[in-house]
Amino acid sequence: MPDRFELEFDAGDQREHTCACCDARSHTVWGFVYEHGEAAAVYLVYASEGHPHAWMSVAWGGWGPRAGREQKRCVYLEVGPGRTEPTLSSNIPGVRHDADALGIELSPALAEHLRPQWAAVAEYVRARDLRVQRVLGTLAP
């Protein structure tokens, strides 16, 4: 059975930096998820080697030149080793929510209601993006 999604990213869609809260080496990777040949979601994973988990943002909705923030929805998740599924989070620490790029950040209640939409993307990214797997492998125990 073919995959429902496809990943697309460039080798440059990642960077290393210093965590603002603990000064540990940190990693950010990002990319697009396509469904039936169309951009369906964008994701960003942020992990600091000084923290036991990472954060993932998943945004889905309208993409393209005419898509504004009102067509997009975004959730923030905690992911990492030992977690069987992502946990809703309020934001990525030290990172300002960019509503123009990511859309409207969903309330926890609405995000939980829409779990099938974002959970499928988050699980696909965790399973298929080797960069994300490497980043998660750097986390503190």
GUGUMI-723518 format. One record per atom (N, C-alpha, C): residue number from 1; residue in one letter; atom name; x, y, z. Coordinates in Angstrom, 2 decimals, always signed. Example, Ala and Ser with C-alpha at 12.3 -4.5 7.8 and 13.67 -1.06 7.14 Angstrom:
! residues 2
> 1,A,N,+13.19,-5.69,+7.80 .
> 1,A,CA,+12.30,-4.50,+7.80 .
> 1,A,C,+13.20,-3.30,+7.80 .
> 2,S,N,+12.85,-2.25,+7.08 .
> 2,S,CA,+13.67,-1.06,+7.14 .
> 2,S,C,+12.90,+0.03,+7.87 .
This chain:
! residues 141
> 1,M,N,+0.84,-1.18,+0.00 .
> 1,M,CA,+0.00,+0.00,+0.00 .
> 1,M,C,+0.89,+1.25,+0.00 .
> 2,P,N,+0.69,+2.18,-0.90 .
> 2,P,CA,+1.53,+3.39,-0.94 .
> 2,P,C,+1.27,+4.30,+0.26 .
> 3,D,N,+2.30,+5.10,+0.59 .
> 3,D,CA,+2.15,+6.06,+1.68 .
> 3,D,C,+1.12,+7.12,+1.31 .
> 4,R,N,+0.40,+7.58,+2.32 .
> 4,R,CA,-0.56,+8.66,+2.13 .
> 4,R,C,+0.16,+9.98,+1.87 .
> 5,F,N,+1.32,+10.16,+2.52 .
> 5,F,CA,+2.05,+11.42,+2.46 .
> 5,F,C,+3.39,+11.24,+1.77 .
> 6,E,N,+3.99,+12.37,+1.41 .
> 6,E,CA,+5.36,+12.43,+0.92 .
> 6,E,C,+6.03,+13.61,+1.62 .
> 7,L,N,+7.33,+13.47,+1.90 .
> 7,L,CA,+8.10,+14.56,+2.50 .
> 7,L,C,+8.85,+15.30,+1.42 .
> 8,E,N,+9.04,+16.60,+1.64 .
> 8,E,CA,+9.89,+17.38,+0.76 .
> 8,E,C,+10.66,+18.38,+1.60 .
> 9,F,N,+11.97,+18.36,+1.45 .
> 9,F,CA,+12.82,+19.33,+2.13 .
> 9,F,C,+14.13,+19.42,+1.38 .
> 10,D,N,+14.85,+20.48,+1.59 .
> 10,D,CA,+16.18,+20.65,+1.04 .
> 10,D,C,+17.19,+20.35,+2.13 .
> 11,A,N,+18.38,+19.97,+1.74 .
> 11,A,CA,+19.42,+19.67,+2.72 .
> 11,A,C,+19.68,+20.87,+3.64 .
> 12,G,N,+19.44,+22.08,+3.15 .
> 12,G,CA,+19.66,+23.28,+3.94 .
> 12,G,C,+18.54,+23.60,+4.91 .
> 13,D,N,+17.49,+22.80,+4.91 .
> 13,D,CA,+16.35,+23.07,+5.78 .
> 13,D,C,+16.60,+22.54,+7.19 .
> 14,Q,N,+17.72,+22.95,+7.74 .
> 14,Q,CA,+18.10,+22.58,+9.10 .
> 14,Q,C,+19.19,+23.53,+9.56 .
> 15,R,N,+19.32,+23.66,+10.87 .
> 15,R,CA,+20.40,+24.49,+11.38 .
> 15,R,C,+20.71,+24.11,+12.81 .
> 16,E,N,+21.93,+24.40,+13.21 .
> 16,E,CA,+22.35,+24.24,+14.60 .
> 16,E,C,+22.51,+25.62,+15.21 .
> 17,H,N,+22.21,+25.72,+16.49 .
> 17,H,CA,+22.29,+27.00,+17.19 .
> 17,H,C,+22.40,+26.72,+18.68 .
> 18,T,N,+22.39,+27.76,+19.49 .
> 18,T,CA,+22.49,+27.63,+20.93 .
> 18,T,C,+21.13,+27.88,+21.56 .
> 19,C,N,+20.74,+27.01,+22.49 .
> 19,C,CA,+19.46,+27.17,+23.18 .
> 19,C,C,+19.49,+28.43,+24.03 .
> 20,A,N,+18.45,+29.22,+23.93 .
> 20,A,CA,+18.37,+30.49,+24.67 .
> 20,A,C,+18.26,+30.29,+26.17 .
> 21,C,N,+17.70,+29.17,+26.61 .
> 21,C,CA,+17.49,+29.01,+28.06 .
> 21,C,C,+18.58,+28.21,+28.75 .
> 22,C,N,+19.31,+27.34,+28.03 .
> 22,C,CA,+20.30,+26.50,+28.71 .
> 22,C,C,+21.68,+26.52,+28.07 .
> 23,D,N,+21.84,+27.26,+26.98 .
> 23,D,CA,+23.11,+27.37,+26.25 .
> 23,D,C,+23.62,+26.06,+25.67 .
> 24,A,N,+22.77,+25.05,+25.58 .
> 24,A,CA,+23.17,+23.77,+24.98 .
> 24,A,C,+23.06,+23.85,+23.46 .
> 25,R,N,+23.78,+22.96,+22.79 .
> 25,R,CA,+23.67,+22.89,+21.33 .
> 25,R,C,+22.25,+22.46,+20.98 .
> 26,S,N,+21.67,+23.14,+19.98 .
> 26,S,CA,+20.28,+22.89,+19.60 .
> 26,S,C,+20.20,+22.68,+18.09 .
> 27,H,N,+19.11,+22.04,+17.68 .
> 27,H,CA,+18.92,+21.68,+16.29 .
> 27,H,C,+17.50,+22.04,+15.87 .
> 28,T,N,+17.35,+22.56,+14.67 .
> 28,T,CA,+16.04,+22.82,+14.09 .
> 28,T,C,+16.03,+22.25,+12.68 .
> 29,V,N,+14.98,+21.49,+12.37 .
> 29,V,CA,+14.79,+20.97,+11.01 .
> 29,V,C,+13.36,+21.28,+10.60 .
> 30,W,N,+13.13,+21.43,+9.30 .
> 30,W,CA,+11.79,+21.72,+8.83 .
> 30,W,C,+11.60,+21.20,+7.42 .
> 31,G,N,+10.35,+21.08,+7.03 .
> 31,G,CA,+10.03,+20.61,+5.69 .
> 31,G,C,+8.54,+20.66,+5.43 .
> 32,F,N,+8.16,+20.23,+4.24 .
> 32,F,CA,+6.76,+20.17,+3.83 .
> 32,F,C,+6.31,+18.72,+3.76 .
> 33,V,N,+5.06,+18.50,+4.02 .
> 33,V,CA,+4.43,+17.20,+3.82 .
> 33,V,C,+3.41,+17.38,+2.71 .
> 34,Y,N,+3.47,+16.49,+1.73 .
> 34,Y,CA,+2.56,+16.54,+0.60 .
> 34,Y,C,+1.57,+15.39,+0.66 .
> 35,E,N,+0.35,+15.66,+0.24 .
> 35,E,CA,-0.68,+14.64,+0.14 .
> 35,E,C,-1.29,+14.75,-1.25 .
> 36,H,N,-1.25,+13.66,-2.01 .
> 36,H,CA,-1.77,+13.64,-3.37 .
> 36,H,C,-1.13,+14.73,-4.23 .
> 37,G,N,+0.18,+14.95,-4.04 .
> 37,G,CA,+0.91,+15.90,-4.84 .
> 37,G,C,+0.76,+17.36,-4.45 .
> 38,E,N,-0.04,+17.65,-3.44 .
> 38,E,CA,-0.28,+19.02,-2.99 .
> 38,E,C,+0.31,+19.24,-1.60 .
> 39,A,N,+0.88,+20.42,-1.35 .
> 39,A,CA,+1.38,+20.74,-0.01 .
> 39,A,C,+0.22,+20.68,+0.98 .
> 40,A,N,+0.36,+19.82,+1.98 .
> 40,A,CA,-0.71,+19.64,+2.97 .
> 40,A,C,-0.34,+20.23,+4.32 .
> 41,A,N,+0.96,+20.25,+4.63 .
> 41,A,CA,+1.38,+20.73,+5.94 .
> 41,A,C,+2.85,+21.12,+5.88 .
> 42,V,N,+3.24,+21.94,+6.84 .
> 42,V,CA,+4.64,+22.27,+7.06 .
> 42,V,C,+4.95,+21.90,+8.50 .
> 43,Y,N,+6.18,+21.46,+8.75 .
> 43,Y,CA,+6.56,+21.10,+10.11 .
> 43,Y,C,+7.91,+21.69,+10.46 .
> 44,L,N,+8.12,+21.88,+11.73 .
> 44,L,CA,+9.38,+22.37,+12.27 .
> 44,L,C,+9.63,+21.60,+13.56 .
> 45,V,N,+10.83,+21.06,+13.70 .
> 45,V,CA,+11.21,+20.34,+14.92 .
> 45,V,C,+12.38,+21.09,+15.54 .
> 46,Y,N,+12.24,+21.40,+16.83 .
> 46,Y,CA,+13.28,+22.11,+17.57 .
> 46,Y,C,+13.69,+21.23,+18.75 .
> 47,A,N,+14.97,+20.96,+18.88 .
> 47,A,CA,+15.47,+20.15,+19.99 .
> 47,A,C,+16.75,+20.76,+20.52 .
> 48,S,N,+16.87,+20.77,+21.83 .
> 48,S,CA,+18.08,+21.22,+22.51 .
> 48,S,C,+18.66,+20.02,+23.25 .
> 49,E,N,+19.96,+19.82,+23.14 .
> 49,E,CA,+20.60,+18.70,+23.81 .
> 49,E,C,+20.52,+18.82,+25.33 .
> 50,G,N,+20.11,+19.98,+25.84 .
> 50,G,CA,+19.95,+20.18,+27.27 .
> 50,G,C,+18.55,+19.86,+27.79 .
> 51,H,N,+17.66,+19.41,+26.91 .
> 51,H,CA,+16.27,+19.12,+27.30 .
> 51,H,C,+15.94,+17.66,+27.02 .
> 52,P,N,+15.02,+17.07,+27.77 .
> 52,P,CA,+14.69,+15.65,+27.56 .
> 52,P,C,+13.70,+15.40,+26.42 .
> 53,H,N,+13.14,+16.42,+25.84 .
> 53,H,CA,+12.21,+16.24,+24.73 .
> 53,H,C,+12.40,+17.36,+23.72 .
> 54,A,N,+11.75,+17.22,+22.59 .
> 54,A,CA,+11.81,+18.22,+21.53 .
> 54,A,C,+10.42,+18.78,+21.32 .
> 55,W,N,+10.34,+19.83,+20.54 .
> 55,W,CA,+9.06,+20.44,+20.18 .
> 55,W,C,+8.89,+20.35,+18.68 .
> 56,M,N,+7.67,+20.10,+18.27 .
> 56,M,CA,+7.34,+20.06,+16.85 .
> 56,M,C,+6.13,+20.96,+16.63 .
> 57,S,N,+6.20,+21.77,+15.60 .
> 57,S,CA,+5.00,+22.49,+15.18 .
> 57,S,C,+4.54,+21.87,+13.88 .
> 58,V,N,+3.25,+21.69,+13.76 .
> 58,V,CA,+2.63,+21.18,+12.54 .
> 58,V,C,+1.57,+22.20,+12.14 .
> 59,A,N,+1.69,+22.70,+10.94 .
> 59,A,CA,+0.71,+23.66,+10.42 .
> 59,A,C,+0.14,+23.09,+9.14 .
> 60,W,N,-1.16,+23.19,+8.98 .
> 60,W,CA,-1.81,+22.68,+7.79 .
> 60,W,C,-2.88,+23.66,+7.33 .
> 61,G,N,-3.27,+23.51,+6.10 .
> 61,G,CA,-4.29,+24.39,+5.53 .
> 61,G,C,-3.83,+24.90,+4.19 .
> 62,G,N,-4.27,+26.09,+3.84 .
> 62,G,CA,-3.95,+26.65,+2.53 .
> 62,G,C,-2.50,+27.08,+2.42 .
> 63,W,N,-1.87,+26.75,+1.32 .
> 63,W,CA,-0.51,+27.19,+1.03 .
> 63,W,C,-0.53,+27.85,-0.33 .
> 64,G,N,+0.45,+28.62,-0.59 .
> 64,G,CA,+0.51,+29.29,-1.87 .
> 64,G,C,+0.39,+30.80,-1.70 .
> 65,P,N,+0.48,+31.53,-2.79 .
> 65,P,CA,+0.56,+32.99,-2.72 .
> 65,P,C,-0.68,+33.67,-2.15 .
> 66,R,N,-1.83,+33.05,-2.25 .
> 66,R,CA,-3.06,+33.70,-1.77 .
> 66,R,C,-3.52,+33.20,-0.41 .
> 67,A,N,-2.83,+32.25,+0.14 .
> 67,A,CA,-3.25,+31.67,+1.43 .
> 67,A,C,-2.79,+32.58,+2.57 .
> 68,G,N,-3.72,+33.05,+3.33 .
> 68,G,CA,-3.42,+33.88,+4.48 .
> 68,G,C,-3.51,+33.07,+5.76 .
> 69,R,N,-3.24,+33.73,+6.87 .
> 69,R,CA,-3.25,+33.03,+8.16 .
> 69,R,C,-4.59,+32.40,+8.49 .
> 70,E,N,-5.69,+32.98,+7.98 .
> 70,E,CA,-7.00,+32.44,+8.32 .
> 70,E,C,-7.26,+31.06,+7.68 .
> 71,Q,N,-6.49,+30.67,+6.67 .
> 71,Q,CA,-6.65,+29.35,+6.06 .
> 71,Q,C,-5.78,+28.28,+6.73 .
> 72,K,N,-4.89,+28.68,+7.61 .
> 72,K,CA,-3.93,+27.74,+8.20 .
> 72,K,C,-4.21,+27.54,+9.68 .
> 73,R,N,-3.89,+26.35,+10.16 .
> 73,R,CA,-4.02,+26.01,+11.58 .
> 73,R,C,-2.70,+25.43,+12.04 .
> 74,C,N,-2.37,+25.64,+13.30 .
> 74,C,CA,-1.09,+25.19,+13.83 .
> 74,C,C,-1.25,+24.62,+15.23 .
> 75,V,N,-0.51,+23.55,+15.50 .
> 75,V,CA,-0.40,+23.01,+16.86 .
> 75,V,C,+1.07,+22.88,+17.19 .
> 76,Y,N,+1.37,+22.94,+18.48 .
> 76,Y,CA,+2.71,+22.70,+18.99 .
> 76,Y,C,+2.66,+21.42,+19.81 .
> 77,L,N,+3.67,+20.59,+19.64 .
> 77,L,CA,+3.71,+19.28,+20.28 .
> 77,L,C,+5.04,+19.07,+20.97 .
> 78,E,N,+5.03,+18.29,+22.03 .
> 78,E,CA,+6.27,+17.78,+22.62 .
> 78,E,C,+6.45,+16.38,+22.09 .
> 79,V,N,+7.64,+16.09,+21.59 .
> 79,V,CA,+7.97,+14.77,+21.05 .
> 79,V,C,+9.31,+14.35,+21.61 .
> 80,G,N,+9.62,+13.09,+21.52 .
> 80,G,CA,+10.94,+12.67,+21.95 .
> 80,G,C,+11.00,+11.22,+22.35 .
> 81,P,N,+12.19,+10.80,+22.74 .
> 81,P,CA,+12.39,+9.41,+23.13 .
> 81,P,C,+11.47,+9.03,+24.29 .
> 82,G,N,+10.96,+7.82,+24.24 .
> 82,G,CA,+10.11,+7.33,+25.30 .
> 82,G,C,+8.66,+7.78,+25.21 .
> 83,R,N,+8.34,+8.66,+24.30 .
> 83,R,CA,+6.96,+9.11,+24.13 .
> 83,R,C,+6.34,+8.30,+22.99 .
> 84,T,N,+5.22,+7.65,+23.29 .
> 84,T,CA,+4.58,+6.84,+22.26 .
> 84,T,C,+3.78,+7.69,+21.28 .
> 85,E,N,+3.39,+8.88,+21.71 .
> 85,E,CA,+2.69,+9.79,+20.81 .
> 85,E,C,+2.97,+11.22,+21.24 .
> 86,P,N,+2.83,+12.17,+20.33 .
> 86,P,CA,+3.07,+13.57,+20.68 .
> 86,P,C,+2.07,+14.08,+21.72 .
> 87,T,N,+2.53,+15.02,+22.54 .
> 87,T,CA,+1.70,+15.66,+23.56 .
> 87,T,C,+1.52,+17.12,+23.17 .
> 88,L,N,+0.32,+17.64,+23.28 .
> 88,L,CA,+0.08,+19.05,+22.97 .
> 88,L,C,+0.90,+19.94,+23.88 .
> 89,S,N,+1.43,+21.01,+23.33 .
> 89,S,CA,+2.25,+21.97,+24.06 .
> 89,S,C,+1.72,+23.36,+23.74 .
> 90,S,N,+2.16,+24.35,+24.50 .
> 90,S,CA,+1.66,+25.70,+24.25 .
> 90,S,C,+2.46,+26.48,+23.21 .
> 91,N,N,+3.70,+26.15,+23.01 .
> 91,N,CA,+4.55,+26.82,+22.03 .
> 91,N,C,+5.94,+26.24,+22.16 .
> 92,I,N,+6.84,+26.65,+21.30 .
> 92,I,CA,+8.24,+26.26,+21.41 .
> 92,I,C,+8.92,+27.33,+22.25 .
> 93,P,N,+9.54,+26.97,+23.38 .
> 93,P,CA,+10.15,+27.98,+24.25 .
> 93,P,C,+11.13,+28.87,+23.49 .
> 94,G,N,+11.00,+30.15,+23.69 .
> 94,G,CA,+11.91,+31.11,+23.08 .
> 94,G,C,+11.64,+31.38,+21.62 .
> 95,V,N,+10.62,+30.78,+21.04 .
> 95,V,CA,+10.30,+30.98,+19.63 .
> 95,V,C,+8.94,+31.66,+19.54 .
> 96,R,N,+8.91,+32.78,+18.86 .
> 96,R,CA,+7.66,+33.53,+18.70 .
> 96,R,C,+6.81,+32.87,+17.62 .
> 97,H,N,+5.53,+32.71,+17.90 .
> 97,H,CA,+4.61,+32.13,+16.92 .
> 97,H,C,+4.46,+33.09,+15.74 .
> 98,D,N,+4.69,+32.61,+14.54 .
> 98,D,CA,+4.58,+33.41,+13.33 .
> 98,D,C,+3.25,+33.08,+12.66 .
> 99,A,N,+2.22,+33.85,+12.98 .
> 99,A,CA,+0.88,+33.56,+12.48 .
> 99,A,C,+0.79,+33.69,+10.96 .
> 100,D,N,+1.58,+34.57,+10.35 .
> 100,D,CA,+1.53,+34.69,+8.90 .
> 100,D,C,+2.04,+33.43,+8.23 .
> 101,A,N,+3.07,+32.82,+8.79 .
> 101,A,CA,+3.63,+31.60,+8.20 .
> 101,A,C,+2.88,+30.35,+8.61 .
> 102,L,N,+2.50,+30.27,+9.89 .
> 102,L,CA,+1.94,+29.03,+10.43 .
> 102,L,C,+0.43,+29.05,+10.61 .
> 103,G,N,-0.18,+30.21,+10.57 .
> 103,G,CA,-1.62,+30.29,+10.74 .
> 103,G,C,-2.02,+30.46,+12.19 .
> 104,I,N,-3.25,+30.16,+12.47 .
> 104,I,CA,-3.82,+30.36,+13.79 .
> 104,I,C,-3.44,+29.20,+14.70 .
> 105,E,N,-2.87,+29.53,+15.86 .
> 105,E,CA,-2.54,+28.50,+16.84 .
> 105,E,C,-3.83,+28.04,+17.52 .
> 106,L,N,-4.08,+26.74,+17.48 .
> 106,L,CA,-5.32,+26.21,+18.02 .
> 106,L,C,-5.29,+26.11,+19.53 .
> 107,S,N,-6.43,+26.32,+20.16 .
> 107,S,CA,-6.58,+26.10,+21.59 .
> 107,S,C,-6.43,+24.60,+21.86 .
> 108,P,N,-6.05,+24.21,+23.07 .
> 108,P,CA,-5.92,+22.78,+23.37 .
> 108,P,C,-7.19,+21.99,+23.09 .
> 109,A,N,-8.36,+22.55,+23.39 .
> 109,A,CA,-9.61,+21.82,+23.17 .
> 109,A,C,-9.85,+21.58,+21.67 .
> 110,L,N,-9.65,+22.61,+20.86 .
> 110,L,CA,-9.86,+22.45,+19.42 .
> 110,L,C,-8.77,+21.55,+18.82 .
> 111,A,N,-7.55,+21.70,+19.30 .
> 111,A,CA,-6.46,+20.86,+18.81 .
> 111,A,C,-6.76,+19.39,+19.09 .
> 112,E,N,-7.27,+19.11,+20.27 .
> 112,E,CA,-7.60,+17.72,+20.62 .
> 112,E,C,-8.71,+17.21,+19.70 .
> 113,H,N,-9.66,+18.05,+19.39 .
> 113,H,CA,-10.76,+17.67,+18.49 .
> 113,H,C,-10.23,+17.33,+17.09 .
> 114,L,N,-9.19,+18.02,+16.66 .
> 114,L,CA,-8.62,+17.83,+15.32 .
> 114,L,C,-7.40,+16.91,+15.33 .
> 115,R,N,-7.23,+16.14,+16.40 .
> 115,R,CA,-6.07,+15.25,+16.54 .
> 115,R,C,-5.81,+14.39,+15.29 .
> 116,P,N,-6.81,+13.79,+14.66 .
> 116,P,CA,-6.50,+12.94,+13.50 .
> 116,P,C,-5.74,+13.67,+12.40 .
> 117,Q,N,-6.01,+14.97,+12.21 .
> 117,Q,CA,-5.33,+15.72,+11.15 .
> 117,Q,C,-3.85,+15.92,+11.45 .
> 118,W,N,-3.53,+16.44,+12.64 .
> 118,W,CA,-2.14,+16.73,+12.92 .
> 118,W,C,-1.35,+15.51,+13.37 .
> 119,A,N,-2.00,+14.57,+14.03 .
> 119,A,CA,-1.27,+13.39,+14.53 .
> 119,A,C,-0.75,+12.54,+13.38 .
> 120,A,N,-1.51,+12.42,+12.31 .
> 120,A,CA,-1.06,+11.64,+11.15 .
> 120,A,C,+0.21,+12.26,+10.55 .
> 121,V,N,+0.23,+13.58,+10.46 .
> 121,V,CA,+1.41,+14.27,+9.92 .
> 121,V,C,+2.59,+14.11,+10.87 .
> 122,A,N,+2.38,+14.33,+12.16 .
> 122,A,CA,+3.47,+14.24,+13.14 .
> 122,A,C,+4.07,+12.84,+13.15 .
> 123,E,N,+3.26,+11.82,+13.13 .
> 123,E,CA,+3.77,+10.45,+13.15 .
> 123,E,C,+4.51,+10.11,+11.86 .
> 124,Y,N,+4.01,+10.60,+10.73 .
> 124,Y,CA,+4.69,+10.36,+9.47 .
> 124,Y,C,+6.07,+11.01,+9.47 .
> 125,V,N,+6.16,+12.23,+9.94 .
> 125,V,CA,+7.44,+12.95,+9.98 .
> 125,V,C,+8.41,+12.21,+10.90 .
> 126,R,N,+7.96,+11.82,+12.09 .
> 126,R,CA,+8.84,+11.10,+13.03 .
> 126,R,C,+9.35,+9.80,+12.43 .
> 127,A,N,+8.52,+9.12,+11.68 .
> 127,A,CA,+8.90,+7.83,+11.13 .
> 127,A,C,+9.76,+7.93,+9.87 .
> 128,R,N,+9.60,+9.01,+9.09 .
> 128,R,CA,+10.22,+9.08,+7.77 .
> 128,R,C,+11.35,+10.09,+7.61 .
> 129,D,N,+11.41,+11.11,+8.43 .
> 129,D,CA,+12.45,+12.13,+8.25 .
> 129,D,C,+13.66,+11.73,+9.11 .
> 130,L,N,+14.71,+11.27,+8.45 .
> 130,L,CA,+15.90,+10.81,+9.16 .
> 130,L,C,+16.56,+11.94,+9.94 .
> 131,R,N,+16.41,+13.17,+9.46 .
> 131,R,CA,+16.98,+14.31,+10.20 .
> 131,R,C,+16.29,+14.45,+11.54 .
> 132,V,N,+14.98,+14.27,+11.59 .
> 132,V,CA,+14.24,+14.35,+12.85 .
> 132,V,C,+14.67,+13.21,+13.76 .
> 133,Q,N,+14.84,+12.03,+13.23 .
> 133,Q,CA,+15.29,+10.91,+14.05 .
> 133,Q,C,+16.67,+11.17,+14.65 .
> 134,R,N,+17.58,+11.76,+13.86 .
> 134,R,CA,+18.91,+12.11,+14.39 .
> 134,R,C,+18.81,+13.14,+15.50 .
> 135,V,N,+17.99,+14.17,+15.29 .
> 135,V,CA,+17.82,+15.22,+16.29 .
> 135,V,C,+17.26,+14.64,+17.59 .
> 136,L,N,+16.26,+13.79,+17.50 .
> 136,L,CA,+15.68,+13.20,+18.69 .
> 136,L,C,+16.69,+12.32,+19.41 .
> 137,G,N,+17.63,+11.75,+18.68 .
> 137,G,CA,+18.67,+10.92,+19.29 .
> 137,G,C,+19.71,+11.70,+20.07 .
> 138,T,N,+19.73,+13.04,+19.94 .
> 138,T,CA,+20.71,+13.85,+20.66 .
> 138,T,C,+20.21,+14.34,+22.01 .
> 139,L,N,+18.96,+14.06,+22.35 .
> 139,L,CA,+18.35,+14.64,+23.54 .
> 139,L,C,+18.92,+14.03,+24.82 .
> 140,A,N,+18.90,+14.85,+25.87 .
> 140,A,CA,+19.38,+14.41,+27.18 .
> 140,A,C,+18.46,+13.30,+27.70 .
> 141,P,N,+19.04,+12.32,+28.42 .
> 141,P,CA,+18.20,+11.23,+28.97 .
> 141,P,C,+17.31,+11.72,+30.10 .
